[in-house]
Amino acid sequence: MTALAGLVDKGLVAPDWAQALAPVDEQIAAMGRFLREELAAGRGYQPSGDLVFRAFRRPLADVRVLVVGQDPYPNPAHPIGLSFAVERRVRPLPPSLRNIYAELRDDLGIEPPQHGDLSAWADQGVMLLNRVLTVRPGDSNSHQGKGWEAVTERAITALAERGGPCAAILWGNPAQKLKPLLGPIPWVASAHPSPLSAHRGFLGSRPFSQVNHLLEEQGASPVDWTLQE
């Protein structure tokens, strides 16, 4: 059984995503071996194994917005497999997410919730994809360059091959380097929402209304960015 077939059998990856990611099946298998080695060495990884591919649970066919993150939050028990999101019980919210919520309020007048679970966005076809799908607890970027990049690049290429209606939100330079992979998919770009860069072009960038406009130009319905408590 291939690595992707096993993930589909467990309900962790949608069948059409498995088909799209078939060219990197061996890379996914290699990453599985890497994560098992990390566990054996006592270093661990997060999010938990059942959440690593959470961004791929909903069908490729349903994706209409791509939001690219860097890697999962390093804080233990925070990441849930969706970029920028955290477990519902996490307080205080990560600074980047607080800035995203501030921009959501300023852009669309939507009052954000107290929690940081962005699953409601994912349910509407917003793919919250980290560039690197795992991290060592407490050590940001620790799995950068280990092999996830080939997997997520293939995912973005598959979206471009599928075509619209779709739009991308690219926050920060690492995400913006992926522009060539997007092909015909229009994008909105700005500085990253982290405290180090939010005041250098993220705050005031109005990404939510911009991406909804791009969807409407393609004949698609806008995303309802509201998040319930």
Secondary structure as the mmCIF struct_conf table of DSSP 4:
data_model
#
loop_
_struct_conf.conf_type_id
_struct_conf.id
_struct_conf.beg_label_comp_id
_struct_conf.beg_label_asym_id
_struct_conf.beg_label_seq_id
_struct_conf.end_label_comp_id
_struct_conf.end_label_asym_id
_struct_conf.end_label_seq_id
HELX_RH_AL_P HELX_RH_AL_P1 ALA A 3 ASP A 9
TURN_TY1_P TURN_TY1_P1 LYS A 10 GLY A 11
BEND BEND1 LEU A 12 VAL A 13
HELX_RH_AL_P HELX_RH_AL_P2 PRO A 15 ALA A 20
TURN_TY1_P TURN_TY1_P2 LEU A 21 LEU A 21
HELX_RH_3T_P HELX_RH_3T_P1 ALA A 22 VAL A 24
HELX_RH_AL_P HELX_RH_AL_P3 ASP A 25 ALA A 40
TURN_TY1_P TURN_TY1_P3 ALA A 41 GLY A 42
STRN STRN1 GLN A 46 GLN A 46
BEND BEND2 PRO A 47 PRO A 47
TURN_TY1_P TURN_TY1_P4 GLY A 49 PHE A 53
HELX_RH_3T_P HELX_RH_3T_P2 ARG A 54 PHE A 56
BEND BEND3 ARG A 57 ARG A 58
HELX_RH_3T_P HELX_RH_3T_P3 LEU A 60 ASP A 62
STRN STRN2 VAL A 65 GLY A 69
BEND BEND4 GLN A 70 ASP A 71
BEND BEND5 ASN A 75 ASN A 75
TURN_TY1_P TURN_TY1_P5 PRO A 76 ALA A 77
BEND BEND6 GLY A 81 LEU A 82
TURN_TY1_P TURN_TY1_P6 SER A 83 PHE A 84
TURN_TY1_P TURN_TY1_P7 ARG A 88 ARG A 89
BEND BEND7 ARG A 91 PRO A 92
HELX_LH_PP_P HELX_LH_PP_P1 LEU A 93 PRO A 94
HELX_RH_AL_P HELX_RH_AL_P4 PRO A 95 LEU A 108
HELX_LH_PP_P HELX_LH_PP_P2 ILE A 110 PRO A 112
BEND BEND8 GLN A 114 HIS A 115
HELX_RH_AL_P HELX_RH_AL_P5 SER A 119 ASP A 123
TURN_TY1_P TURN_TY1_P8 GLN A 124 GLY A 125
STRN STRN3 VAL A 126 ASN A 130
BEND BEND9 ARG A 131 VAL A 132
STRN STRN4 VAL A 135 ARG A 136
TURN_TY1_P TURN_TY1_P9 PRO A 137 GLY A 138
STRN STRN5 ASP A 139 ASP A 139
TURN_TY1_P TURN_TY1_P10 SER A 140 GLY A 145
BEND BEND10 LYS A 146 GLY A 147
HELX_RH_AL_P HELX_RH_AL_P6 TRP A 148 ARG A 162
BEND BEND11 PRO A 165 PRO A 165
STRN STRN6 ALA A 167 TRP A 171
BEND BEND12 GLY A 172 GLY A 172
HELX_RH_AL_P HELX_RH_AL_P7 ASN A 173 GLN A 176
TURN_TY1_P TURN_TY1_P11 LYS A 177 LEU A 178
HELX_RH_3T_P HELX_RH_3T_P4 LYS A 179 LEU A 182
TURN_TY1_P TURN_TY1_P12 GLY A 183 PRO A 184
STRN STRN7 TRP A 187 SER A 190
BEND BEND13 PRO A 193 SER A 194
TURN_TY1_P TURN_TY1_P13 PRO A 195 SER A 197
HELX_RH_3T_P HELX_RH_3T_P5 ALA A 198 ARG A 200
TURN_TY1_P TURN_TY1_P14 GLY A 201 GLY A 204
HELX_RH_AL_P HELX_RH_AL_P8 PRO A 207 GLU A 217
TURN_TY1_P TURN_TY1_P15 GLN A 218 GLY A 219
HELX_LH_PP_P HELX_LH_PP_P3 ALA A 220 VAL A 223
#
